[in-house]
Amino acid sequence: MSKVGSASAAGGVRAPTPPPAQIQTPSHGRAAARTLDSAGGAALARPSFARVSQCRTSGTATVASGPECGPVAADKGADCWWSPLAAMGCFGNRDAAAASEDIRSQKRINDHINRQLAKEKQVYRATHRLLLLGAGESGKSTIVKQMRILHVNGFSEREKKQKIEDIKKNIRDAIITISGAMSTLSPPVQLEKPENQARVDWIQDCATGPDFDYPPEFYEHTEALWKDRGVQATYDRSNEYQLIDCAKYFLDQVSVIKQPNYTPTEQDILRCRVLTSGIFETLFQEYFAEFARYTPPQDVANDANEPPEVFRAKYFIRDEFLRISTASGEGKHYCYPHFTCAVDTENIKRVFNDCRDIIQRMHLRQYELL
């Protein structure tokens, strides 16, 4: 400890005591101020911020205090004894708190993402997927519609209303295609009633335009043409040109569909099609050489009066499935062949029941219960 002041050499007279000085030193982040008097006594004072400068000429200490010193001043770049400590991070608690909060926020986001991924993975694993493969117009979408009718309570009123535009488009596509094919077939087909030629011209000129709004004239011309025997004869030759398979179904119901309050039935939705472009022909004999030598079983009859080649091909495919299913394992087979139509709900129900029976038999056999 040092004393401020000095004694006179003559007579021991003490010199005037200078005013007390306050010197602040840091102690664990706080300042302890001591008051020094001429007798060398010390007393603790309330901490305060101060800047100390040393006067080399007189050996006395002068103290300056104020807002220009301390951590705030150090942050602003003031020149005081606090600056080196602030630069070393002694007073970086605010930055550390912000960084810690940022880490906690990132962890919360990460935990939320992980929970969401776990939930989606659980849903994905619990979902069974069925892949339907087939050529265009082979009934893939119709099978999905049948599954909705059988297992998901069919279609809502809103969904039925949304199908009206597609059904009307099917009617337009059908009558345009049939009336246009009359002159392109070989030999061409003539109208039964020559006066209907004006109707054909109207269909080909007006109904083919974009943004067609289906005026009453369209339904009038369509109904009249569909009753014409020449148009019917052209429809009977639809194997010679591309025509959607629902043409006859909807052309027979034009009088119902044109009504303002028309609501499609489930059968209407099943029959509804979206016309696809392009014709791709595959020769059946090139893939199955044995088909040329195949004859249908003697115990089956062609009750539907199908063409002989169609009848033979149908049973050839059925027998091929049966042959493949019995090729492995003691002649047993679990194949249930059906000649089905995708728009026949009862037939599709039988197919689903047979599939369920196959799966149940597999499980019973696995546990040696069958």
matplotlib code that plots the C-alpha trace (Angstrom):
import matplotlib.pyplot as plt

x = [0.0, 1.3, 0.6, -0.1, 1.7, 5.0, 6.3, 8.4, 12.0, 11.8, 9.7, 7.8, 5.1, 2.8, 2.0, -1.6, -3.3, -4.4, -8.0, -8.5, -8.2, -10.3, -8.5, -10.6, -9.2, -11.1, -11.9, -13.8, -15.6, -16.4, -14.4, -13.4, -12.6, -10.4, -10.2, -6.7, -6.1, -2.9, -2.6, -2.6, -6.0, -8.2, -12.0, -14.1, -16.3, -19.2, -17.9, -17.8, -16.3, -13.1, -10.2, -6.8, -3.9, -0.4, 1.3, 5.0, 6.2, 4.6, 4.1, 0.5, -2.5, -5.4, -8.7, -11.2, -14.6, -17.6, -19.5, -16.4, -15.1, -16.5, -17.8, -20.2, -17.4, -15.2, -17.8, -17.7, -13.9, -13.1, -9.4, -9.6, -8.2, -11.4, -10.8, -8.3, -10.6, -13.6, -11.4, -10.6, -14.3, -14.6, -17.8, -19.2, -22.2, -24.7, -23.2, -23.0, -26.6, -27.7, -25.6, -27.1, -30.6, -29.8, -28.6, -31.7, -33.9, -32.1, -32.5, -36.2, -36.5, -34.4, -36.5, -39.7, -38.4, -37.3, -40.7, -42.4, -40.1, -40.8, -44.6, -44.4, -42.3, -44.9, -47.7, -45.6, -44.9, -48.6, -49.7, -50.1, -49.5, -51.0, -49.4, -51.7, -50.1, -51.8, -52.3, -54.4, -58.2, -57.5, -59.4, -56.7, -58.6, -61.9, -60.5, -59.5, -63.0, -64.5, -62.4, -63.8, -67.3, -66.7, -64.5, -64.6, -68.4, -68.2, -68.2, -69.5, -72.1, -69.4, -67.3, -70.3, -71.0, -67.3, -67.7, -70.5, -68.1, -66.1, -69.3, -70.4, -67.0, -67.3, -70.6, -69.0, -66.0, -68.1, -70.5, -67.6, -65.7, -68.6, -69.9, -66.4, -65.7, -68.7, -66.8, -63.4, -64.4, -64.0, -66.6, -68.1, -71.4, -74.3, -76.9, -80.3, -81.8, -80.0, -81.4, -79.2, -76.1, -76.7, -76.5, -73.2, -71.8, -72.8, -71.2, -68.0, -67.8, -69.1, -68.6, -64.9, -64.0, -62.3, -64.3, -67.4, -70.3, -72.8, -75.8, -79.3, -78.6, -75.8, -78.0, -80.7, -78.3, -76.7, -79.9, -81.2, -77.9, -77.7, -81.1, -80.0, -79.3, -76.3, -74.7, -75.6, -73.9, -70.8, -70.8, -71.0, -67.8, -65.9, -63.2, -62.0, -61.3, -60.5, -63.6, -63.9, -65.6, -68.3, -69.7, -72.9, -73.5, -73.6, -75.2, -78.1, -78.5, -78.3, -81.9, -81.0, -77.6, -78.7, -81.1, -80.0, -80.5, -78.6, -76.4, -74.1, -74.7, -71.9, -72.2, -71.9, -68.7, -67.3, -68.1, -66.6, -63.4, -60.7, -59.8, -56.2, -54.4, -52.3, -52.9, -50.4, -51.0, -49.4, -49.6, -50.6, -49.1, -45.5, -45.4, -47.1, -46.2, -48.3, -51.4, -51.5, -51.9, -54.3, -57.9, -60.5, -61.7, -64.5, -66.7, -67.1, -69.5, -69.4, -72.7, -71.9, -71.5, -68.0, -65.8, -63.9, -60.5, -61.5, -63.1, -60.0, -57.6, -59.7, -59.5, -55.8, -54.9, -57.0, -55.3, -51.9, -52.5, -53.7, -50.6, -48.2, -49.9, -49.7, -46.2, -44.7, -45.7, -47.8, -50.2, -51.9, -52.9, -54.5, -55.5, -59.1, -59.7, -62.5, -63.7, -64.5, -65.5, -64.1, -67.5, -69.3, -69.3, -70.6, -67.9, -65.2, -66.6, -66.1, -62.6, -61.8, -63.4, -61.2, -58.1, -59.0, -59.6, -56.1, -54.4, -56.3, -55.3, -51.7, -51.7, -53.4, -51.0, -48.1, -49.2, -50.0, -53.7, -54.6]
y = [0.0, 3.5, 6.8, 10.1, 13.2, 13.9, 15.5, 18.7, 18.3, 21.3, 21.2, 18.1, 20.2, 18.1, 19.2, 19.7, 16.5, 16.1, 15.1, 11.3, 9.4, 6.5, 3.7, 0.9, -2.5, -5.5, -8.4, -11.3, -9.0, -6.3, -3.3, -2.8, 0.8, 1.7, 5.2, 6.1, 8.9, 10.5, 8.1, 5.2, 3.9, 2.2, 2.0, 0.0, 2.1, 1.1, -0.3, 2.2, 2.4, 4.5, 5.2, 5.5, 7.5, 7.9, 11.3, 10.5, 14.0, 14.3, 10.6, 11.3, 9.4, 11.1, 9.3, 10.0, 8.4, 8.5, 6.7, 6.7, 3.7, 0.2, -2.7, -0.4, 2.0, -0.9, -2.2, 1.2, 1.1, 3.5, 3.4, 2.2, -0.6, -2.6, -2.9, -5.8, -7.8, -7.2, -8.2, -11.5, -12.3, -11.7, -9.8, -11.8, -13.3, -11.7, -13.3, -16.7, -16.5, -15.7, -18.6, -21.0, -20.0, -20.5, -24.0, -24.8, -23.5, -25.7, -28.7, -28.1, -28.0, -31.1, -33.0, -31.9, -33.1, -36.5, -37.0, -36.2, -38.6, -41.4, -40.8, -40.8, -44.0, -45.7, -44.7, -45.8, -49.3, -49.8, -49.0, -51.9, -51.0, -52.7, -52.2, -52.6, -53.1, -53.3, -51.8, -48.8, -49.3, -52.6, -51.7, -50.5, -47.4, -49.3, -51.8, -49.0, -47.6, -51.0, -51.2, -47.8, -49.0, -52.2, -51.0, -47.2, -46.5, -45.5, -41.9, -38.7, -36.5, -33.9, -36.5, -37.6, -34.0, -33.6, -36.6, -35.0, -33.1, -36.2, -38.2, -35.4, -35.5, -39.2, -38.6, -35.9, -38.0, -41.0, -39.3, -37.3, -40.5, -42.6, -39.9, -39.2, -42.8, -43.2, -41.8, -43.2, -46.9, -49.2, -49.5, -46.2, -46.2, -44.2, -42.4, -44.0, -40.5, -38.1, -35.1, -36.2, -35.1, -31.5, -33.0, -34.8, -31.5, -29.6, -32.2, -32.2, -28.4, -27.1, -29.9, -30.3, -26.8, -25.9, -24.8, -26.5, -25.8, -28.5, -26.5, -28.1, -28.5, -30.9, -33.3, -33.0, -33.8, -36.6, -38.4, -38.1, -39.5, -42.3, -43.5, -43.5, -47.1, -45.9, -44.6, -47.9, -49.8, -47.7, -48.5, -52.2, -51.9, -50.1, -52.8, -51.1, -47.8, -46.4, -45.9, -45.7, -48.8, -46.8, -45.2, -47.2, -47.1, -43.3, -42.7, -44.8, -42.4, -39.0, -38.2, -38.7, -37.1, -33.9, -33.1, -30.2, -32.3, -35.3, -37.1, -39.9, -43.4, -45.6, -47.6, -44.3, -43.5, -47.0, -46.6, -43.1, -43.0, -40.6, -41.1, -41.9, -41.3, -43.8, -47.4, -50.1, -53.5, -56.7, -60.0, -62.7, -65.6, -64.1, -64.5, -67.9, -70.3, -73.1, -71.0, -72.0, -75.7, -75.0, -76.1, -75.2, -77.8, -80.0, -79.4, -75.6, -74.0, -70.6, -69.4, -65.7, -66.3, -64.8, -65.0, -68.3, -66.7, -64.7, -67.7, -69.8, -67.1, -66.6, -70.3, -70.5, -67.7, -69.4, -72.8, -71.2, -69.7, -73.1, -74.8, -72.4, -72.6, -76.4, -76.6, -76.7, -79.0, -82.2, -80.9, -78.6, -75.2, -72.2, -70.3, -69.2, -68.3, -65.9, -64.4, -61.0, -57.6, -54.6, -52.8, -55.9, -55.2, -58.6, -60.4, -58.2, -59.1, -62.8, -62.1, -60.3, -63.2, -65.7, -63.6, -63.6, -67.3, -67.9, -65.7, -67.5, -70.9, -69.8, -68.7, -71.9, -74.0, -72.1, -73.1, -76.7, -76.2, -77.2]
z = [0.0, -0.8, 0.8, -1.0, 0.3, 2.2, 5.5, 5.7, 6.8, 9.2, 12.4, 11.4, 10.0, 7.9, 4.4, 3.4, 2.7, -0.9, -1.6, -1.4, -4.6, -5.7, -7.6, -9.1, -9.8, -11.3, -9.1, -10.6, -13.0, -10.4, -9.2, -5.6, -4.8, -1.9, -0.4, 0.6, 3.2, 4.4, 7.3, 5.0, 6.1, 3.6, 3.4, 0.9, -1.4, -3.7, -7.0, -9.8, -13.2, -13.5, -15.8, -14.1, -15.6, -14.0, -13.8, -14.0, -13.1, -9.6, -8.7, -7.8, -9.2, -10.8, -11.4, -14.2, -14.1, -16.4, -19.2, -21.4, -19.5, -18.8, -21.0, -22.9, -23.7, -24.6, -27.0, -28.7, -29.0, -26.1, -24.9, -21.3, -19.2, -19.8, -23.6, -23.5, -21.2, -23.5, -26.5, -24.7, -24.4, -20.7, -21.4, -24.3, -22.4, -24.7, -27.8, -26.0, -25.0, -28.6, -30.0, -27.4, -28.3, -32.0, -31.2, -29.2, -32.1, -34.6, -32.3, -32.1, -35.9, -36.3, -33.7, -35.5, -38.9, -37.4, -35.9, -39.2, -41.1, -38.6, -39.0, -42.8, -42.8, -40.6, -43.0, -46.0, -44.5, -43.7, -47.2, -49.7, -53.4, -56.4, -59.8, -62.8, -66.1, -69.5, -72.9, -73.5, -73.1, -71.4, -68.2, -65.7, -64.7, -64.7, -62.2, -59.9, -60.2, -59.4, -56.3, -55.2, -55.7, -53.8, -51.0, -50.7, -50.9, -54.6, -55.8, -54.1, -55.7, -56.4, -58.2, -60.3, -61.4, -62.4, -64.8, -66.8, -69.0, -69.8, -70.6, -73.0, -74.6, -75.1, -77.0, -79.2, -80.0, -80.8, -83.3, -84.9, -85.4, -86.8, -89.1, -90.3, -91.0, -93.3, -96.3, -95.4, -95.2, -98.1, -99.5, -98.1, -96.2, -97.4, -95.1, -95.0, -95.1, -97.5, -95.6, -92.7, -94.6, -93.3, -89.8, -90.6, -92.0, -88.9, -86.6, -88.6, -88.9, -85.6, -83.0, -83.8, -82.7, -79.5, -76.4, -77.7, -75.3, -76.4, -77.6, -78.0, -81.7, -81.0, -79.1, -81.8, -84.6, -82.6, -81.8, -85.4, -86.9, -84.4, -85.5, -89.2, -90.5, -92.4, -89.1, -87.4, -90.2, -89.9, -86.1, -86.9, -88.8, -86.0, -86.1, -89.2, -87.5, -84.0, -81.9, -78.1, -76.7, -74.8, -78.0, -78.2, -74.5, -74.3, -77.8, -76.6, -73.6, -75.3, -74.3, -70.7, -70.6, -72.3, -69.4, -67.1, -63.9, -65.2, -62.7, -63.8, -62.4, -61.2, -64.5, -66.4, -64.6, -65.3, -69.0, -69.3, -71.3, -72.3, -75.9, -76.5, -79.8, -81.7, -82.9, -81.9, -83.5, -82.1, -83.9, -81.6, -83.5, -83.4, -79.6, -79.2, -82.0, -80.4, -80.9, -84.6, -83.5, -80.6, -80.6, -77.9, -75.5, -76.8, -73.7, -74.2, -76.6, -78.3, -76.7, -77.3, -81.1, -81.0, -84.1, -84.2, -83.9, -80.9, -79.2, -79.9, -78.6, -75.4, -74.4, -75.5, -73.0, -70.3, -70.8, -70.8, -67.4, -66.1, -67.6, -66.0, -62.6, -62.6, -63.9, -60.4, -57.6, -57.9, -60.5, -58.0, -59.2, -57.5, -60.6, -61.0, -64.7, -65.6, -68.8, -67.4, -68.5, -66.6, -66.4, -65.0, -61.2, -60.2, -62.3, -60.7, -57.3, -58.1, -59.1, -55.9, -53.9, -55.7, -55.0, -51.3, -51.3, -52.8, -50.2, -47.4, -48.7, -48.9, -45.2, -44.1, -46.0, -44.5, -41.0, -42.2, -41.6, -45.1]

ax = plt.figure().add_subplot(projection="3d")
ax.plot(x, y, z, "-o")
ax.set_aspect("equal")
plt.show()
